[in-house]
Amino acid sequence: MRDQERTSAKQQAHLKHRYGISLDEFNKMLADQEGRCAVCVEQRKLCVDHDHETGRVRGLLCRRCNLAMQALDTNLARALAYLDGSHGL
């Protein structure tokens, strides 16, 4: 087996085990998003973003946006209130 085939098989197994999607589904999302992060629209290496409670795949994000979304996940309402100036401590 060639290195590229081995990598593809490994990636396919990872996507199916971790996110329940096929490599074809990943590639379709990648094409639908034109190879860009769904949040910052930069063309970077993308990873699968998913809801940690339900496992539902939301889309593809760059590492920076994925980490930011993860950090905001539980504090989003407070973060929006802060930006709006209506937060109270």
MDTraj code that builds the backbone (N, CA, C; nanometers):
import mdtraj as md
import numpy as np

residues = "MET ARG ASP GLN GLU ARG THR SER ALA LYS GLN GLN ALA HIS LEU LYS HIS ARG TYR GLY ILE SER LEU ASP GLU PHE ASN LYS MET LEU ALA ASP GLN GLU GLY ARG CYS ALA VAL CYS VAL GLU GLN ARG LYS LEU CYS VAL ASP HIS ASP HIS GLU THR GLY ARG VAL ARG GLY LEU LEU CYS ARG ARG CYS ASN LEU ALA MET GLN ALA LEU ASP THR ASN LEU ALA ARG ALA LEU ALA TYR LEU ASP GLY SER HIS GLY LEU".split()
xyz = np.array([
    [0.0851, -0.1183, 0.0000],
    [0.0000, 0.0000, 0.0000],
    [0.0891, 0.1240, 0.0000],
    [0.0570, 0.2205, -0.0870],
    [0.1356, 0.3433, -0.0955],
    [0.1055, 0.4338, 0.0233],
    [0.1969, 0.5272, 0.0502],
    [0.1800, 0.6195, 0.1631],
    [0.0498, 0.6988, 0.1526],
    [0.0157, 0.7471, 0.0328],
    [-0.1056, 0.8268, 0.0144],
    [-0.2299, 0.7418, 0.0429],
    [-0.2306, 0.6177, -0.0025],
    [-0.3438, 0.5289, 0.0235],
    [-0.3546, 0.4986, 0.1722],
    [-0.2406, 0.4790, 0.2377],
    [-0.2377, 0.4517, 0.3815],
    [-0.2923, 0.5712, 0.4586],
    [-0.2504, 0.6916, 0.4211],
    [-0.2982, 0.8135, 0.4860],
    [-0.4482, 0.8289, 0.4649],
    [-0.4951, 0.8042, 0.3427],
    [-0.6366, 0.8158, 0.3124],
    [-0.7186, 0.7153, 0.3942],
    [-0.6709, 0.5927, 0.4050],
    [-0.7415, 0.4898, 0.4835],
    [-0.7431, 0.5279, 0.6312],
    [-0.6324, 0.5823, 0.6791],
    [-0.6223, 0.6246, 0.8192],
    [-0.7172, 0.7414, 0.8463],
    [-0.7204, 0.8376, 0.7536],
    [-0.8084, 0.9533, 0.7671],
    [-0.9544, 0.9081, 0.7640],
    [-0.9872, 0.8162, 0.6725],
    [-1.1237, 0.7642, 0.6617],
    [-1.1663, 0.6995, 0.7928],
    [-1.0796, 0.6181, 0.8510],
    [-1.1114, 0.5501, 0.9770],
    [-1.1306, 0.6513, 1.0896],
    [-1.0459, 0.7531, 1.0951],
    [-1.0559, 0.8570, 1.1982],
    [-1.1885, 0.9324, 1.1867],
    [-1.2216, 0.9763, 1.0654],
    [-1.3457, 1.0519, 1.0444],
    [-1.4685, 0.9696, 1.0817],
    [-1.4685, 0.8433, 1.0442],
    [-1.5833, 0.7569, 1.0724],
    [-1.5949, 0.7300, 1.2220],
    [-1.4825, 0.7000, 1.2862],
    [-1.4844, 0.6674, 1.4297],
    [-1.5175, 0.7901, 1.5149],
    [-1.4527, 0.9012, 1.4859],
    [-1.4651, 1.0204, 1.5700],
    [-1.5913, 1.1015, 1.5436],
    [-1.6269, 1.1154, 1.4138],
    [-1.7366, 1.2057, 1.3783],
    [-1.8544, 1.1378, 1.3077],
    [-1.8379, 1.0104, 1.2720],
    [-1.9448, 0.9382, 1.2043],
    [-1.9669, 0.9802, 1.0599],
    [-1.8634, 1.0382, 0.9962],
    [-1.8743, 1.0795, 0.8554],
    [-1.7686, 1.0078, 0.7726],
    [-1.7952, 0.9997, 0.6436],
    [-1.6994, 0.9378, 0.5520],
    [-1.6039, 1.0437, 0.4972],
    [-1.4992, 0.9984, 0.4340],
    [-1.4051, 1.0896, 0.3688],
    [-1.4765, 1.1646, 0.2564],
    [-1.5697, 1.0980, 0.1876],
    [-1.6473, 1.1645, 0.0829],
    [-1.7324, 1.2778, 0.1412],
    [-1.7933, 1.2533, 0.2571],
    [-1.8741, 1.3576, 0.3223],
    [-1.7852, 1.4760, 0.3637],
    [-1.6673, 1.4469, 0.4182],
    [-1.5719, 1.5522, 0.4537],
    [-1.5349, 1.6332, 0.3298],
    [-1.5003, 1.5625, 0.2211],
    [-1.4610, 1.6312, 0.0981],
    [-1.5751, 1.7140, 0.0394],
    [-1.6998, 1.6690, 0.0547],
    [-1.8149, 1.7474, 0.0080],
    [-1.8284, 1.8748, 0.0907],
    [-1.8146, 1.8635, 0.2238],
    [-1.8193, 1.9833, 0.3089],
    [-1.7084, 2.0796, 0.2699],
    [-1.5900, 2.0245, 0.2442],
    [-1.4752, 2.1059, 0.2045],
    [-1.5052, 2.1807, 0.0745],
    [-1.5634, 2.1107, -0.0219],
    [-1.5993, 2.1738, -0.1495],
    [-1.7105, 2.2768, -0.1302],
    [-1.8130, 2.2430, -0.0506],
    [-1.9234, 2.3359, -0.0247],
    [-1.8751, 2.4645, 0.0405],
    [-1.7730, 2.4534, 0.1250],
    [-1.7169, 2.5707, 0.1930],
    [-1.6028, 2.6327, 0.1135],
    [-1.5800, 2.5824, -0.0074],
    [-1.4737, 2.6315, -0.0957],
    [-1.3373, 2.6302, -0.0282],
    [-1.3157, 2.5294, 0.0576],
    [-1.1872, 2.5144, 0.1247],
    [-1.1602, 2.6197, 0.2306],
    [-1.2647, 2.6896, 0.2737],
    [-1.2498, 2.7984, 0.3697],
    [-1.3152, 2.7648, 0.5030],
    [-1.2610, 2.8235, 0.6083],
    [-1.3185, 2.8106, 0.7420],
    [-1.4578, 2.8721, 0.7416],
    [-1.5537, 2.8045, 0.8040],
    [-1.6921, 2.8522, 0.8074],
    [-1.7092, 2.9793, 0.8909],
    [-1.6114, 3.0126, 0.9757],
    [-1.6229, 3.1319, 1.0606],
    [-1.5406, 3.2484, 1.0054],
    [-1.4108, 3.2294, 0.9869],
    [-1.3249, 3.3419, 0.9441],
    [-1.3050, 3.3472, 0.7926],
    [-1.3527, 3.2481, 0.7203],
    [-1.3427, 3.2321, 0.5752],
    [-1.2001, 3.2349, 0.5198],
    [-1.1028, 3.2112, 0.6060],
    [-0.9645, 3.1999, 0.5614],
    [-0.9433, 3.0609, 0.5006],
    [-0.8534, 3.0522, 0.4058],
    [-0.8166, 2.9220, 0.3499],
    [-0.7002, 2.8682, 0.4312],
    [-0.7316, 2.7794, 0.5222],
    [-0.6341, 2.7166, 0.6104],
    [-0.6647, 2.5679, 0.6172],
    [-0.5800, 2.4951, 0.6853],
    [-0.6092, 2.3544, 0.7104],
    [-0.7323, 2.3508, 0.8011],
    [-0.8325, 2.2713, 0.7629],
    [-0.9585, 2.2704, 0.8347],
    [-0.9793, 2.1414, 0.9133],
    [-1.0512, 2.1548, 1.0227],
    [-1.0859, 2.0391, 1.1046],
    [-1.2371, 2.0341, 1.1203],
    [-1.2857, 1.9187, 1.1600],
    [-1.4296, 1.8982, 1.1762],
    [-1.4750, 1.9614, 1.3072],
    [-1.5756, 2.0485, 1.2991],
    [-1.6370, 2.1068, 1.4178],
    [-1.7639, 2.0288, 1.4465],
    [-1.7812, 1.9908, 1.5724],
    [-1.8995, 1.9138, 1.6092],
    [-1.9459, 1.9516, 1.7487],
    [-2.0726, 1.9248, 1.7753],
    [-2.1313, 1.9472, 1.9062],
    [-2.0860, 1.8338, 1.9978],
    [-2.0184, 1.8682, 2.1057],
    [-1.9629, 1.7658, 2.1944],
    [-2.0708, 1.6894, 2.2702],
    [-2.1877, 1.7468, 2.2858],
    [-2.2970, 1.6771, 2.3554],
    [-2.3713, 1.5811, 2.2640],
    [-2.4030, 1.6251, 2.1429],
    [-2.4828, 1.5425, 2.0520],
    [-2.3995, 1.4663, 1.9498],
    [-2.2765, 1.5145, 1.9249],
    [-2.1923, 1.4531, 1.8225],
    [-2.2228, 1.5036, 1.6823],
    [-2.3238, 1.5899, 1.6678],
    [-2.3634, 1.6410, 1.5361],
    [-2.2520, 1.7263, 1.4759],
    [-2.2141, 1.6955, 1.3520],
    [-2.1123, 1.7720, 1.2803],
    [-2.1758, 1.9002, 1.2288],
    [-2.1104, 2.0144, 1.2599],
    [-2.1633, 2.1446, 1.2181],
    [-2.0978, 2.1943, 1.0904],
    [-1.9696, 2.1648, 1.0719],
    [-1.8982, 2.2135, 0.9546],
    [-1.7490, 2.2007, 0.9752],
    [-1.6731, 2.2737, 0.8940],
    [-1.5273, 2.2704, 0.9004],
    [-1.4747, 2.4071, 0.9427],
    [-1.3861, 2.4054, 1.0402],
    [-1.3258, 2.5283, 1.0917],
    [-1.1745, 2.5151, 1.0933],
    [-1.1060, 2.6298, 1.0864],
    [-0.9617, 2.6284, 1.1076],
    [-0.9371, 2.6062, 1.2570],
    [-0.8176, 2.5707, 1.2922],
    [-0.7856, 2.5401, 1.4316],
    [-0.8145, 2.6594, 1.5235],
    [-0.7779, 2.7795, 1.4782],
    [-0.7983, 2.8991, 1.5591],
    [-0.9465, 2.9200, 1.5906],
    [-1.0312, 2.9116, 1.4894],
    [-1.1751, 2.9315, 1.5110],
    [-1.2361, 2.8162, 1.5890],
    [-1.1895, 2.6946, 1.5655],
    [-1.2414, 2.5802, 1.6394],
    [-1.2119, 2.5948, 1.7885],
    [-1.0912, 2.6367, 1.8230],
    [-1.0559, 2.6570, 1.9639],
    [-1.1366, 2.7715, 2.0252],
    [-1.1572, 2.8784, 1.9474],
    [-1.2366, 2.9918, 1.9964],
    [-1.3812, 2.9489, 2.0202],
    [-1.4378, 2.8732, 1.9284],
    [-1.5752, 2.8247, 1.9443],
    [-1.5863, 2.7330, 2.0652],
    [-1.4858, 2.6507, 2.0853],
    [-1.4847, 2.5597, 2.1999],
    [-1.4834, 2.6394, 2.3298],
    [-1.4033, 2.7443, 2.3345],
    [-1.3939, 2.8268, 2.4542],
    [-1.5246, 2.9025, 2.4800],
    [-1.5913, 2.9448, 2.3737],
    [-1.7146, 3.0217, 2.3877],
    [-1.8388, 2.9350, 2.4066],
    [-1.8278, 2.8073, 2.3789],
    [-1.9440, 2.7189, 2.3782],
    [-2.0336, 2.7372, 2.5003],
    [-1.9777, 2.7361, 2.6173],
    [-2.0594, 2.7482, 2.7385],
    [-2.0791, 2.8923, 2.7823],
    [-2.0029, 2.9857, 2.7282],
    [-2.0090, 3.1249, 2.7720],
    [-2.0568, 3.2199, 2.6627],
    [-2.1186, 3.1683, 2.5583],
    [-2.1549, 3.2514, 2.4448],
    [-2.2525, 3.3633, 2.4821],
    [-2.3550, 3.3315, 2.5574],
    [-2.4528, 3.4341, 2.5953],
    [-2.3861, 3.5454, 2.6757],
    [-2.2986, 3.5095, 2.7683],
    [-2.2275, 3.6110, 2.8483],
    [-2.1320, 3.6923, 2.7609],
    [-2.0660, 3.6272, 2.6654],
    [-1.9735, 3.6972, 2.5761],
    [-2.0493, 3.7978, 2.4900],
    [-2.1660, 3.7586, 2.4391],
    [-2.2466, 3.8505, 2.3587],
    [-2.2978, 3.9675, 2.4424],
    [-2.3391, 3.9403, 2.5644],
    [-2.3833, 4.0471, 2.6541],
    [-2.2681, 4.1425, 2.6841],
    [-2.1499, 4.0895, 2.7029],
    [-2.0321, 4.1720, 2.7283],
    [-2.0049, 4.2634, 2.6090],
    [-2.0062, 4.2080, 2.4883],
    [-1.9808, 4.2882, 2.3684],
    [-2.0887, 4.3941, 2.3480],
    [-2.2106, 4.3626, 2.3880],
    [-2.3236, 4.4540, 2.3757],
    [-2.3211, 4.5622, 2.4847],
    [-2.2397, 4.5401, 2.5867],
    [-2.2315, 4.6365, 2.6968],
    [-2.3375, 4.6179, 2.8018],
    [-2.4123, 4.5086, 2.7929],
    [-2.5215, 4.4881, 2.8888],
    [-2.4895, 4.3814, 2.9926],
    [-2.3630, 4.3537, 3.0105],
    [-2.3279, 4.2515, 3.1101],
    [-2.3276, 4.3121, 3.2505],
    [-2.3511, 4.2298, 3.3434],
    [-2.3462, 4.2746, 3.4824],
    [-2.2756, 4.1689, 3.5655],
    [-2.1828, 4.2118, 3.6446],
    [-2.1095, 4.1163, 3.7271],
    [-2.1544, 4.1191, 3.8702],
])
top = md.Topology()
chain = top.add_chain()
for i, resn in enumerate(residues, 1):
    res = top.add_residue(resn, chain, resSeq=i)
    for name in ("N", "CA", "C"):
        top.add_atom(name, md.element.get_by_symbol(name[0]), res)
traj = md.Trajectory(xyz[None], top)
